[in-house]
Amino acid sequence: MMKNNFEIFLLVIVTFFISCNNNIERDKVVNKKTLLYGDYRIFQNTPAWELAKAVEDGNIYEIKQIVSKDTSLLNFQEAKFGATLLMMTVINQQWKSFNELLNLGADVNLHDTYDGSSALIKACYRKNYDIKFAKQLIKAGANVNDVEVGERREGNKTRMTPLIIASKSGNVEIVKLLLANGANVNFMNEYHRTALTESVILKRYDVVLLLLENGADYKIPMFYRPTEDPGKDQPIFIVDYLREDLVELGSREFKKKMAIVDFLKSKGVDYRNSPIPSFILNEIKKMYPKSWEKYSVVY
């Protein structure tokens, strides 16, 4: 019994010293130019640094204490990315701190200065993000039809909405959530991108079918392919793009693709009437040298 108590005591002491060491390391001044979005140290040497540490640690008591003395810290935006602590909890998927910041009144519709995105757009960014963050943001008044603001930076030549980014990531459940809460399925940004075009191009076929079933416009070009004739790029429609996607017969992806084909046919758009591009036919012959004719009919 005494041995067990000693081991517990020793574990507590070790944990305490590790925690102290981590805090010392965290407080060391860093070159913020090297830090990525999501690293709480971007709040070093700002009025919100103590709150940032409490948020990172999930220390609800400390969060409440700090905010009670200065509520403006809730929506403080650091200089590098323009991130708020609410956005940081979304990126780092820290539910306790996220929920507490919302309870204390954090603004859910602020935009950062990096991509001009909001907390909800960030909550839709990755397929593995927990849907409860998006749900809670919407419940707190986040705009489901929010659009990234500001000039586009180098490396980001698009403008996202929650639905476009969720469709791009392939997060079916978040797409359903957004549609159920009034997201505009046919919003098109200045780059002619919609939720449907993004999901088609990235072959997120679960999302594609869901969007189609909820009124997505399948008649618009998915993108324009450059040609040798300047100014006369070739429009590529959904059936054209599907024709170019070679998937294994009978596979899960094949079944998903065919479900889209069936939907389009029910709307008067027959995939089979779209010719097989010559470069795709050549690929089919390489893949199925003895049965390429059969495959070309079925696929």
MIROLO-686132 format. One record per atom (N, C-alpha, C, CB): residue in one letter; x, y, z. Coordinates in steps of 0.02 Angstrom, whole numbers, padded with zeros to 5 digits, always signed. Glycine has a CB too. Layout:
// residues N
AXYZ;...
//
This chain:
// residues 299
M+00042-00060+00000;M+00000+00000+00000;M+00044+00063+00000;M-00047+00000+00061;M+00096+00061+00045;M+00141+00118+00049;M+00179+00128-00016;M+00191+00109+00107;K+00196+00070-00048;K+00231+00073-00112;K+00188+00107-00165;K+00252+00003-00134;N+00124+00089-00166;N+00077+00119-00215;N+00071+00194-00204;N+00008+00086-00211;N+00066+00214-00140;N+00060+00285-00124;N+00122+00324-00145;N+00048+00294-00048;F+00180+00292-00135;F+00243+00325-00154;F+00247+00333-00229;F+00303+00284-00128;E+00224+00281-00266;E+00225+00285-00339;E+00179+00340-00365;E+00205+00217-00370;I+00121+00346-00333;I+00074+00399-00352;I+00104+00468-00338;I+00007+00391-00314;F+00135+00474-00279;F+00167+00537-00260;F+00222+00555-00309;F+00196+00533-00188;L+00263+00505-00327;L+00317+00516-00374;L+00291+00537-00443;L+00360+00452-00381;L+00236+00506-00465;L+00205+00523-00529;L+00181+00595-00529;L+00147+00476-00545;V+00150+00617-00473;V+00126+00686-00467;V+00184+00735-00472;V+00088+00695-00401;I+00239+00719-00436;I+00297+00763-00437;I+00327+00769-00507;I+00351+00737-00388;V+00334+00711-00541;V+00362+00711-00609;V+00317+00751-00656;V+00370+00639-00635;T+00251+00740-00651;T+00204+00776-00693;T+00208+00851-00681;T+00132+00752-00680;F+00215+00870-00618;F+00221+00941-00600;F+00282+00972-00632;F+00224+00949-00524;F+00339+00938-00627;F+00401+00966-00655;F+00399+00969-00732;F+00461+00924-00633;I+00368+00918-00762;I+00360+00919-00836;I+00317+00978-00857;I+00329+00853-00861;S+00263+00989-00819;S+00218+01045-00834;S+00254+01111-00827;S+00157+01043-00788;C+00294+01117-00774;C+00332+01180-00763;C+00381+01191-00820;C+00369+01177-00696;N+00414+01138-00840;N+00463+01143-00894;N+00430+01163-00960;N+00501+01077-00903;N+00371+01134-00973;N+00334+01151-01034;N+00314+01224-01034;N+00271+01107-01041;N+00293+01249-00976;N+00273+01319-00970;N+00332+01366-00982;N+00242+01333-00902;I+00391+01346-00955;I+00451+01386-00965;I+00469+01388-01039;I+00511+01357-00924;E+00465+01330-01072;E+00480+01326-01144;E+00431+01368-01184;E+00479+01254-01168;R+00368+01366-01164;R+00317+01402-01201;R+00327+01478-01195;R+00248+01383-01175;D+00353+01500-01139;D+00362+01572-01127;D+00426+01599-01159;D+00363+01586-01053;K+00469+01554-01183;K+00529+01578-01217;K+00509+01616-01280;K+00576+01519-01235;V+00538+01674-01290;V+00521+01716-01348;V+00542+01681-01412;V+00555+01785-01342;V+00496+01678-01459;V+00510+01645-01523;V+00503+01695-01580;V+00462+01585-01534;N+00532+01677-01636;N+00524+01716-01697;N+00457+01696-01728;N+00583+01704-01748;K+00409+01740-01724;K+00342+01722-01747;K+00338+01709-01822;K+00294+01778-01729;K+00388+01731-01859;K+00388+01717-01931;K+00392+01642-01945;K+00446+01753-01964;T+00418+01605-01896;T+00426+01532-01906;T+00365+01493-01882;T+00488+01508-01868;L+00318+01526-01850;L+00261+01491-01821;L+00205+01481-01871;L+00235+01529-01760;L+00171+01424-01865;L+00115+01409-01908;L+00049+01430-01875;L+00114+01334-01925;Y-00002+01437-01916;Y-00069+01450-01891;Y-00089+01392-01845;Y-00121+01459-01950;G-00111+01408-01785;G-00129+01355-01737;G-00081+01352-01679;G-00131+01289-01771;D-00023+01382-01685;D+00026+01384-01631;D+00010+01443-01585;D+00100+01390-01659;Y-00007+01428-01523;Y-00029+01481-01477;Y+00025+01532-01462;Y-00051+01450-01412;R+00087+01517-01477;R+00141+01564-01464;R+00138+01626-01509;R+00208+01531-01472;I+00095+01626-01559;I+00086+01687-01599;I+00054+01742-01557;I+00042+01672-01661;F+00029+01724-01498;F+00000+01774-01452;F+00052+01799-01401;F-00060+01745-01416;Q+00114+01776-01406;Q+00166+01801-01361;Q+00171+01877-01366;Q+00234+01768-01376;N+00185+01909-01309;N+00195+01982-01307;N+00135+02021-01333;N+00257+02001-01347;T+00076+01994-01321;T+00014+02030-01337;T-00028+02032-01273;T-00026+01996-01396;P-00077+02076-01270;P-00120+02078-01210;P-00156+02012-01197;P-00170+02134-01217;A-00162+01970-01248;A-00201+01908-01242;A-00158+01846-01227;A-00241+01895-01305;W-00094+01856-01212;W-00049+01799-01203;W-00069+01755-01144;W+00022+01824-01193;E-00086+01785-01087;E-00105+01744-01029;E-00170+01706-01044;E-00114+01790-00967;L-00216+01738-01078;L-00278+01704-01097;L-00263+01648-01147;L-00329+01754-01127;A-00218+01661-01193;A-00199+01610-01243;A-00172+01547-01208;A-00147+01637-01292;K-00131+01557-01157;K-00103+01500-01121;K-00157+01461-01084;K-00049+01523-01072;A-00203+01498-01054;A-00258+01465-01019;A-00302+01426-01067;A-00301+01517-00981;V-00313+01454-01126;V-00353+01421-01178;V-00318+01357-01201;V-00367+01468-01237;E-00254+01363-01215;E-00215+01305-01237;E-00217+01249-01185;E-00143+01325-01252;D-00214+01268-01121;D-00213+01219-01067;D-00282+01192-01050;D-00182+01251-01005;G-00334+01224-01077;G-00402+01203-01059;G-00420+01221-00987;G-00410+01129-01069;N-00390+01274-00962;N-00400+01296-00893;N-00461+01343-00890;N-00337+01332-00864;I-00519+01313-00879;I-00582+01351-00883;I-00585+01405-00829;I-00641+01304-00875;Y-00563+01389-00769;Y-00564+01438-00714;Y-00522+01499-00733;Y-00537+01406-00649;E-00462+01487-00758;E-00417+01542-00776;E-00446+01583-00834;E-00348+01516-00794;I-00477+01549-00882;I-00508+01584-00938;I-00561+01632-00913;I-00540+01534-00988;K-00604+01608-00868;K-00657+01650-00840;K-00628+01710-00802;K-00702+01609-00793;Q-00577+01697-00763;Q-00546+01750-00722;Q-00517+01805-00766;Q-00492+01721-00677;I-00481+01786-00817;I-00448+01835-00861;I-00500+01875-00900;I-00400+01800-00910;V-00550+01841-00928;V-00601+01875-00968;V-00644+01921-00925;V-00645+01824-01004;S-00655+01902-00862;S-00696+01945-00818;S-00663+02013-00806;S-00707+01909-00751;K-00596+02015-00813;K-00560+02077-00802;K-00553+02118-00867;K-00490+02062-00774;D-00557+02084-00924;D-00551+02119-00988;D-00585+02079-01043;D-00476+02131-01006;T-00648+02095-01056;T-00687+02056-01105;T-00662+02067-01177;T-00761+02076-01101;S-00625+02121-01189;S-00601+02133-01257;S-00552+02080-01281;S-00568+02202-01261;L-00522+02044-01233;L-00473+01992-01251;L-00506+01934-01287;L-00438+01967-01188;L-00572+01926-01277;L-00608+01872-01310;L-00601+01874-01386;L-00682+01874-01291;N-00600+01935-01412;N-00598+01943-01485;N-00533+01974-01510;N-00657+01985-01508;F-00482+01970-01467;F-00417+01998-01487;F-00389+01959-01546;F-00367+01995-01427;Q-00363+01995-01595;Q-00334+01964-01655;Q-00259+01978-01658;Q-00369+01989-01719;E-00220+01923-01659;E-00147+01932-01661;E-00126+01959-01730;E-00110+01865-01645;A-00064+01983-01734;A-00044+02021-01792;A-00026+01980-01854;A+00015+02063-01774;K-00002+01918-01845;K+00024+01880-01902;K-00032+01854-01948;K+00066+01822-01878;F-00081+01821-01918;F-00135+01790-01957;F-00203+01824-01946;F-00140+01716-01941;G-00205+01867-01895;G-00269+01896-01876;G-00315+01847-01843;G-00303+01925-01937;A-00285+01795-01813;A-00325+01742-01781;A-00352+01764-01713;A-00283+01679-01772;T-00411+01739-01697;T-00438+01747-01629;T-00427+01681-01593;T-00514+01767-01630;L-00435+01682-01527;L-00426+01621-01489;L-00481+01571-01503;L-00424+01636-01414;L-00540+01595-01522;L-00593+01549-01542;L-00572+01510-01604;L-00660+01587-01555;M-00544+01544-01652;M-00519+01510-01712;M-00465+01459-01695;M-00491+01562-01763;M-00423+01477-01648;M-00369+01431-01628;M-00397+01367-01598;M-00322+01465-01578;T-00449+01373-01558;T-00479+01312-01528;T-00511+01268-01580;T-00530+01331-01474;V-00537+01299-01633;V-00567+01259-01688;V-00512+01221-01724;V-00605+01305-01738;I-00459+01255-01742;I-00403+01224-01778;I-00372+01167-01737;I-00350+01275-01796;N-00366+01179-01672;N-00335+01129-01628;N-00386+01081-01598;N-00298+01163-01572;Q-00450+01089-01616;Q-00504+01045-01594;Q-00505+01037-01517;Q-00496+00975-01626;Q-00504+01094-01484;Q-00504+01096-01410;Q-00573+01115-01386;Q-00450+01146-01383;W-00613+01064-01374;W-00684+01074-01360;W-00698+01114-01297;W-00718+01009-01356;K-00666+01098-01242;K-00680+01131-01178;K-00668+01206-01183;K-00637+01102-01122;S-00610+01225-01207;S-00594+01296-01213;S-00638+01330-01265;S-00520+01305-01232;F-00650+01296-01320;F-00694+01322-01373;F-00763+01339-01344;F-00701+01271-01430;N-00791+01292-01308;N-00858+01300-01281;N-00861+01357-01230;N-00882+01236-01249;E-00808+01362-01190;E-00806+01415-01140;E-00801+01484-01172;E-00747+01405-01092;L-00761+01490-01224;L-00755+01554-01259;L-00822+01575-01289;L-00702+01550-01314;L-00858+01526-01316;L-00925+01541-01342;L-00972+01563-01286;L-00955+01479-01378;N-00970+01527-01231;N-01013+01544-01173;N-00999+01614-01148;N-01003+01494-01117;L-00937+01636-01154;L-00918+01702-01130;L-00932+01757-01181;L-00844+01702-01111;G-00954+01737-01241;G-00975+01787-01290;G-00927+01801-01347;G-00989+01848-01257;A-00882+01755-01362;A-00836+01766-01419;A-00875+01776-01483;A-00787+01706-01426;D-00852+01822-01525;D-00885+01838-01588;D-00872+01782-01639;D-00860+01906-01617;V-00925+01750-01662;V-00918+01692-01707;V-00910+01712-01780;V-00978+01647-01700;N-00920+01776-01795;N-00918+01797-01865;N-00860+01842-01884;N-00982+01833-01882;L-00810+01846-01841;L-00749+01883-01858;L-00710+01846-01912;L-00705+01894-01795;H-00673+01883-01952;H-00630+01853-02003;H-00557+01867-01987;H-00648+01882-02074;D-00514+01818-02002;D-00443+01830-01993;D-00417+01871-02051;D-00404+01763-01986;T-00352+01887-02049;T-00323+01927-02103;T-00279+01885-02149;T-00281+01984-02073;Y-00279+01820-02139;Y-00237+01775-02179;Y-00274+01755-02243;Y-00218+01712-02138;D-00330+01720-02234;D-00373+01703-02291;D-00439+01740-02288;D-00385+01628-02293;G-00449+01779-02235;G-00512+01813-02226;G-00568+01765-02206;G-00532+01849-02289;S-00549+01711-02172;S-00599+01660-02154;S-00622+01667-02082;S-00570+01590-02165;S-00680+01639-02068;S-00711+01641-02002;S-00701+01575-01966;S-00786+01658-02008;A-00723+01573-01904;A-00717+01511-01865;A-00757+01454-01897;A-00742+01522-01793;L-00815+01469-01926;L-00856+01417-01957;L-00822+01389-02020;L-00926+01443-01975;I-00793+01433-02060;I-00757+01409-02120;I-00700+01362-02098;I-00729+01468-02161;K-00666+01381-02044;K-00611+01338-02019;K-00638+01272-01992;K-00572+01375-01963;A-00697+01273-01962;A-00727+01212-01934;A-00746+01162-01989;A-00788+01229-01893;C-00750+01186-02051;C-00769+01143-02107;C-00708+01123-02148;C-00819+01179-02153;Y-00649+01141-02125;Y-00589+01137-02167;Y-00563+01066-02178;Y-00535+01177-02136;R-00570+01023-02128;R-00541+00956-02134;R-00595+00902-02125;R-00485+00946-02082;K-00585+00847-02159;K-00633+00792-02156;K-00638+00762-02087;K-00614+00738-02206;N-00583+00763-02049;N-00583+00731-01983;N-00603+00778-01927;N-00515+00703-01969;Y-00622+00839-01942;Y-00644+00885-01890;Y-00711+00863-01861;Y-00649+00958-01917;D-00717+00869-01796;D-00779+00849-01762;D-00835+00898-01779;D-00768+00847-01685;I-00891+00870-01799;I-00948+00911-01821;I-00977+00955-01765;I-01003+00866-01849;K-00964+00937-01703;K-00993+00974-01647;K-00968+01047-01645;K-00978+00940-01581;F-00909+01060-01672;F-00884+01129-01674;F-00927+01170-01721;F-00810+01131-01696;A-00940+01144-01781;A-00982+01179-01830;A-01053+01188-01803;A-00983+01141-01897;K-01079+01135-01772;K-01147+01138-01744;K-01153+01194-01693;K-01166+01072-01712;Q-01104+01197-01648;Q-01107+01246-01594;Q-01098+01317-01621;Q-01054+01231-01542;L-01057+01325-01671;L-01047+01391-01701;L-01112+01415-01734;L-00990+01389-01753;I-01145+01371-01770;I-01208+01389-01803;I-01260+01406-01750;I-01233+01331-01848;K-01262+01368-01697;K-01309+01381-01642;K-01296+01449-01611;K-01303+01326-01588;A-01232+01469-01611;A-01213+01534-01581;A-01221+01592-01630;A-01142+01531-01556;G-01245+01577-01691;G-01259+01630-01739;G-01210+01638-01796;G-01262+01693-01703;A-01166+01589-01806;A-01119+01593-01862;A-01156+01592-01928;A-01068+01535-01859;N-01133+01631-01975;N-01164+01637-02041;N-01146+01578-02085;N-01143+01703-02075;V-01196+01536-02102;V-01182+01477-02143;V-01165+01495-02215;V-01242+01429-02142;N-01182+01557-02234;N-01166+01580-02302;N-01109+01632-02301;N-01228+01611-02335;D-01067+01627-02251;D-01010+01672-02246;D-00963+01661-02305;D-00972+01659-02179;V-00929+01714-02325;V-00881+01711-02380;V-00816+01742-02357;V-00909+01748-02444;E-00760+01711-02374;E-00696+01740-02356;E-00690+01811-02382;E-00638+01696-02383;V-00661+01855-02342;V-00657+01926-02359;V-00585+01945-02375;V-00684+01969-02302;G-00577+02004-02406;G-00511+02032-02417;G-00479+02010-02482;G-00466+02015-02361;E-00421+02041-02497;E-00383+02023-02556;E-00356+01952-02549;E-00326+02073-02568;R-00350+01918-02605;R-00322+01850-02604;R-00246+01854-02599;R-00343+01810-02667;R-00218+01814-02554;R-00146+01812-02546;R-00115+01765-02598;R-00126+01791-02474;E-00049+01769-02605;E-00013+01724-02650;E-00022+01652-02625;E+00062+01743-02654;G-00041+01607-02669;G-00051+01538-02649;G-00123+01522-02632;G-00008+01522-02590;N-00165+01573-02630;N-00236+01561-02617;N-00277+01600-02668;N-00256+01580-02544;K-00291+01569-02724;K-00327+01603-02778;K-00399+01580-02780;K-00293+01589-02845;T-00430+01575-02722;T-00501+01559-02720;T-00532+01595-02661;T-00513+01482-02715;R-00597+01588-02653;R-00632+01621-02597;R-00683+01572-02571;R-00665+01689-02620;M-00672+01547-02511;M-00712+01493-02484;M-00775+01517-02446;M-00670+01452-02438;T-00823+01472-02444;T-00881+01477-02399;T-00879+01413-02357;T-00950+01485-02439;P-00918+01410-02303;P-00920+01347-02265;P-00937+01287-02308;P-00969+01353-02208;L-00987+01295-02353;L-01008+01238-02394;L-00956+01219-02446;L-01074+01255-02429;I-00924+01268-02477;I-00873+01252-02527;I-00815+01215-02494;I-00848+01316-02561;I-00792+01238-02437;I-00734+01206-02405;I-00752+01138-02377;I-00706+01251-02350;A-00813+01130-02351;A-00835+01065-02326;A-00841+01015-02383;A-00902+01071-02288;S-00866+01038-02440;S-00873+00995-02499;S-00804+00976-02525;S-00913+01031-02554;K-00759+01022-02524;K-00690+01010-02546;K-00655+00959-02501;K-00650+01075-02548;S-00668+00963-02436;S-00635+00917-02389;S-00668+00848-02389;S-00638+00946-02318;G-00730+00845-02414;G-00765+00781-02416;G-00800+00763-02352;G-00717+00726-02433;N-00813+00813-02310;N-00847+00801-02246;N-00923+00800-02257;N-00827+00855-02194;V-00949+00741-02270;V-01020+00733-02288;V-01066+00758-02233;V-01035+00660-02303;E-01051+00742-02171;E-01095+00761-02115;E-01099+00836-02107;E-01071+00728-02051;I-01043+00870-02115;I-01044+00943-02109;I-01080+00974-02169;I-00972+00971-02104;V-01073+00945-02228;V-01111+00968-02286;V-01186+00962-02272;V-01092+00927-02350;K-01207+00906-02245;K-01278+00896-02227;K-01300+00949-02177;K-01289+00826-02197;L-01259+00962-02126;L-01275+01012-02075;L-01284+01080-02106;L-01219+01014-02022;L-01239+01100-02149;L-01242+01166-02180;L-01304+01173-02224;L-01179+01180-02221;L-01318+01122-02264;L-01378+01124-02307;L-01441+01128-02266;L-01380+01062-02352;A-01443+01091-02211;A-01502+01091-02167;A-01513+01159-02134;A-01495+01037-02114;N-01460+01198-02130;N-01464+01264-02098;N-01464+01322-02148;N-01408+01273-02049;G-01479+01306-02211;G-01490+01359-02260;G-01431+01380-02302;G-01514+01417-02226;A-01379+01339-02306;A-01322+01357-02348;A-01343+01359-02421;A-01264+01306-02339;N-01319+01409-02457;N-01334+01418-02528;N-01294+01368-02569;N-01319+01491-02551;V-01328+01317-02595;V-01294+01263-02630;V-01263+01285-02696;V-01343+01206-02643;N-01287+01341-02723;N-01263+01363-02789;N-01222+01428-02787;N-01321+01372-02835;F-01198+01447-02727;F-01156+01506-02725;F-01094+01495-02768;F-01135+01523-02651;M-01079+01545-02810;M-01019+01542-02853;M-00974+01601-02838;M-01039+01541-02928;N-00910+01587-02822;N-00864+01642-02809;N-00837+01671-02874;N-00807+01619-02764;E-00794+01721-02868;E-00770+01755-02929;E-00725+01712-02972;E-00734+01818-02910;Y-00705+01654-02946;Y-00664+01608-02985;Y-00707+01553-03016;Y-00610+01576-02940;H-00773+01564-03016;H-00822+01517-03045;H-00821+01449-03010;H-00807+01508-03120;R-00806+01450-02945;R-00806+01389-02905;R-00870+01385-02864;R-00744+01386-02860;T-00899+01326-02862;T-00956+01312-02820;T-00940+01251-02778;T-01022+01301-02862;A-00984+01235-02732;A-00975+01174-02692;A-00973+01113-02738;A-01031+01166-02639;L-01015+01113-02790;L-01017+01056-02836;L-00953+01050-02877;L-01077+01062-02883;T-00929+01106-02904;T-00869+01102-02945;T-00810+01076-02904;T-00852+01170-02975;E-00804+01100-02842;E-00748+01078-02800;E-00752+01003-02784;E-00747+01118-02734;S-00812+00980-02768;S-00819+00909-02749;S-00812+00863-02810;S-00887+00897-02716;V-00833+00886-02869;V-00824+00846-02930;V-00751+00840-02947;V-00864+00878-02989;I-00716+00896-02948;I-00645+00896-02967;I-00603+00852-02921;I-00618+00968-02966;L-00622+00851-02856;L-00584+00811-02808;L-00614+00741-02798;L-00581+00847-02741;K-00665+00725-02838;K-00696+00659-02837;K-00725+00640-02769;K-00645+00607-02858;R-00755+00690-02736;R-00790+00677-02673;R-00862+00656-02691;R-00789+00741-02625;Y-00869+00596-02715;Y-00932+00576-02747;Y-00990+00571-02698;Y-00923+00511-02781;D-00977+00555-02635;D-01031+00557-02585;D-01060+00627-02580;D-01004+00535-02515;V-01015+00676-02579;V-01036+00746-02574;V-01070+00768-02639;V-00976+00791-02559;V-01043+00748-02695;V-01073+00767-02760;V-01146+00746-02764;V-01033+00734-02819;L-01160+00684-02746;L-01230+00660-02750;L-01274+00698-02701;L-01232+00585-02735;L-01248+00710-02641;L-01286+00748-02591;L-01303+00818-02616;L-01247+00751-02525;L-01255+00851-02645;L-01267+00918-02672;L-01317+00917-02729;L-01201+00949-02696;L-01311+00869-02773;L-01358+00862-02829;L-01429+00852-02803;L-01338+00805-02875;E-01436+00810-02753;E-01502+00796-02725;E-01531+00857-02689;E-01497+00738-02676;N-01488+00905-02673;N-01511+00966-02640;N-01511+01026-02686;N-01468+00980-02579;G-01513+01013-02751;G-01524+01068-02799;G-01463+01099-02830;G-01561+01120-02766;A-01405+01068-02823;A-01345+01096-02855;A-01353+01098-02931;A-01282+01055-02836;D-01329+01151-02961;D-01336+01161-03033;D-01284+01120-03070;D-01329+01236-03052;Y-01307+01066-03103;Y-01262+01021-03139;Y-01251+01043-03211;Y-01289+00950-03137;K-01284+01097-03232;K-01278+01120-03301;K-01220+01167-03313;K-01343+01153-03322;I-01191+01192-03259;I-01135+01238-03267;I-01070+01200-03279;I-01127+01283-03204;P-01021+01230-03313;P-00956+01197-03322;P-00922+01186-03254;P-00910+01238-03369;M-00889+01129-03247;M-00851+01116-03186;M-00787+01157-03187;M-00835+01040-03180;F-00758+01165-03245;F-00700+01208-03254;F-00690+01218-03329;F-00636+01178-03221;Y-00642+01260-03347;Y-00625+01272-03418;Y-00555+01247-03431;Y-00632+01348-03436;R-00548+01204-03481;R-00483+01176-03498;R-00450+01219-03552;R-00490+01102-03522;P-00387+01240-03540;P-00352+01281-03589;P-00344+01244-03656;P-00283+01301-03563;T-00349+01281-03710;T-00338+01253-03777;T-00282+01291-03811;T-00404+01256-03820;E-00265+01270-03871;E-00212+01304-03909;E-00235+01372-03934;E-00189+01261-03967;D-00300+01381-03934;D-00330+01444-03958;D-00342+01490-03898;D-00396+01431-03998;P-00301+01541-03888;P-00309+01586-03830;P-00379+01616-03828;P-00257+01641-03832;G-00407+01616-03769;G-00473+01646-03761;G-00531+01600-03777;G-00479+01707-03803;K-00515+01539-03797;K-00568+01491-03814;K-00558+01426-03776;K-00569+01477-03890;D-00555+01432-03711;D-00547+01373-03668;D-00609+01329-03673;D-00535+01394-03595;Q-00598+01264-03665;Q-00652+01215-03673;Q-00689+01205-03607;Q-00623+01148-03698;P-00755+01216-03606;P-00793+01202-03545;P-00799+01127-03533;P-00863+01234-03549;I-00785+01106-03472;I-00791+01036-03453;I-00850+01029-03406;I-00724+01010-03420;F-00900+00992-03428;F-00960+00982-03387;F-00954+00919-03345;F-01023+00979-03432;I-01002+00909-03301;I-00997+00854-03253;I-00991+00786-03287;I-01056+00855-03207;V-01031+00775-03341;V-01027+00710-03375;V-00959+00701-03410;V-01084+00703-03426;D-00931+00757-03435;D-00865+00753-03466;D-00813+00732-03414;D-00845+00822-03496;Y-00818+00761-03356;Y-00769+00746-03304;Y-00777+00674-03279;Y-00777+00795-03245;L-00839+00652-03272;L-00850+00583-03251;L-00823+00534-03303;L-00925+00570-03240;R-00828+00552-03366;R-00802+00510-03420;R-00726+00501-03414;R-00819+00540-03489;E-00694+00550-03385;E-00621+00547-03379;E-00597+00512-03316;E-00593+00618-03381;D-00644+00490-03275;D-00625+00457-03213;D-00628+00382-03220;D-00670+00481-03155;L-00571+00350-03227;L-00568+00278-03234;L-00566+00246-03165;L-00506+00256-03276;V-00618+00210-03148;V-00620+00176-03083;V-00632+00101-03094;V-00676+00205-03037;E-00610+00062-03047;E-00616-00011-03054;E-00689-00033-03052;E-00577-00046-02998;L-00708-00075-03099;L-00777-00100-03102;L-00795-00135-03037;L-00786-00148-03162;G-00854-00120-03011;G-00878-00153-02950;G-00851-00124-02886;G-00861-00224-02953;S-00803-00078-02890;S-00775-00047-02830;S-00825+00001-02798;S-00709-00011-02846;R-00811+00020-02737;R-00854+00068-02702;R-00858+00134-02740;R-00829+00080-02630;E-00801+00157-02765;E-00799+00219-02802;E-00839+00214-02867;E-00728+00240-02817;F-00837+00156-02899;F-00875+00145-02960;F-00950+00151-02946;F-00859+00076-02991;K-00972+00121-02890;K-01043+00124-02872;K-01065+00195-02857;K-01056+00079-02811;K-01021+00233-02824;K-01037+00303-02809;K-01043+00343-02874;K-00982+00334-02763;K-00996+00330-02919;K-00997+00365-02983;K-01061+00349-03021;K-00936+00346-03025;M-01080+00285-03022;M-01141+00265-03058;M-01204+00293-03026;M-01145+00189-03061;A-01203+00304-02961;A-01261+00335-02928;A-01271+00406-02954;A-01252+00335-02851;I-01215+00441-02966;I-01218+00508-02995;I-01243+00505-03067;I-01149+00542-02991;V-01218+00456-03104;V-01239+00446-03174;V-01314+00435-03177;V-01201+00387-03205;D-01340+00393-03132;D-01412+00379-03130;D-01452+00441-03113;D-01427+00323-03079;F-01427+00480-03065;F-01462+00542-03046;F-01466+00589-03107;F-01426+00578-02988;L-01410+00598-03140;L-01409+00643-03198;L-01456+00619-03253;L-01338+00650-03225;K-01458+00554-03263;K-01503+00526-03314;K-01575+00541-03297;K-01492+00450-03321;S-01592+00539-03232;S-01661+00553-03211;S-01679+00626-03224;S-01670+00538-03136;K-01628+00668-03234;K-01639+00738-03249;K-01631+00754-03323;K-01591+00781-03208;G-01623+00701-03363;G-01619+00711-03435;G-01548+00720-03462;G-01659+00769-03455;V-01498+00709-03419;V-01429+00715-03441;V-01399+00645-03444;V-01387+00761-03393;D-01391+00619-03505;D-01368+00550-03514;D-01292+00547-03521;D-01402+00518-03575;Y-01261+00520-03471;Y-01189+00511-03470;Y-01164+00472-03531;Y-01167+00475-03406;R-01203+00422-03551;R-01182+00379-03607;R-01179+00417-03673;R-01230+00321-03613;N-01212+00473-03677;N-01211+00512-03739;N-01147+00554-03745;N-01272+00557-03743;S-01111+00558-03690;S-01048+00596-03691;S-00993+00550-03717;S-01030+00624-03620;P-00959+00568-03771;P-00908+00524-03800;P-00849+00513-03753;P-00883+00552-03866;I-00819+00454-03759;I-00759+00439-03719;I-00700+00474-03751;I-00747+00361-03715;P-00665+00517-03715;P-00606+00551-03743;P-00554+00500-03767;P-00575+00598-03691;S-00520+00516-03820;S-00472+00469-03850;S-00417+00449-03801;S-00440+00499-03912;F-00394+00497-03760;F-00340+00480-03713;F-00365+00433-03658;F-00311+00544-03681;I-00430+00436-03642;I-00459+00390-03593;I-00467+00321-03624;I-00527+00417-03568;L-00488+00320-03687;L-00496+00256-03722;L-00428+00219-03726;L-00525+00267-03793;N-00376+00257-03738;N-00309+00227-03740;N-00289+00198-03672;N-00257+00280-03761;E-00308+00232-03619;E-00294+00207-03551;E-00334+00143-03537;E-00311+00261-03499;I-00396+00142-03560;I-00437+00082-03551;I-00406+00022-03586;I-00509+00094-03578;K-00380+00033-03646;K-00348-00021-03684;K-00286-00047-03649;K-00330+00003-03755;K-00250-00003-03615;K-00191-00024-03578;K-00211-00063-03515;K-00149+00038-03558;M-00264-00040-03482;M-00286-00072-03420;M-00319-00140-03433;M-00334-00027-03383;Y-00358-00144-03487;Y-00396-00204-03503;Y-00384-00225-03575;Y-00473-00193-03490;P-00324-00247-03592;P-00307-00263-03662;P-00352-00315-03694;P-00236-00285-03666;K-00379-00362-03654;K-00420-00416-03682;K-00495-00401-03677;K-00405-00480-03645;S-00513-00354-03636;S-00585-00341-03627;S-00602-00266-03627;S-00609-00373-03562;W-00561-00227-03661;W-00570-00155-03659;W-00637-00133-03689;W-00514-00121-03696;E-00661-00169-03740;E-00725-00151-03771;E-00783-00158-03721;E-00738-00193-03833;K-00781-00213-03683;K-00833-00224-03633;K-00829-00171-03578;K-00825-00295-03602;Y-00768-00156-03557;Y-00760-00105-03504;Y-00784-00037-03528;Y-00687-00101-03482;S-00767-00020-03589;S-00785+00046-03615;S-00860+00056-03620;S-00753+00057-03683;V-00897+00001-03627;V-00970+00005-03630;V-00999+00013-03559;V-00999-00058-03663;V-00970-00023-03512;V-00997-00024-03443;V-00979+00038-03404;V-00973-00085-03406;Y-00916+00061-03412;Y-00893+00114-03367;Y-00927+00180-03381;Y-00817+00122-03374;
//
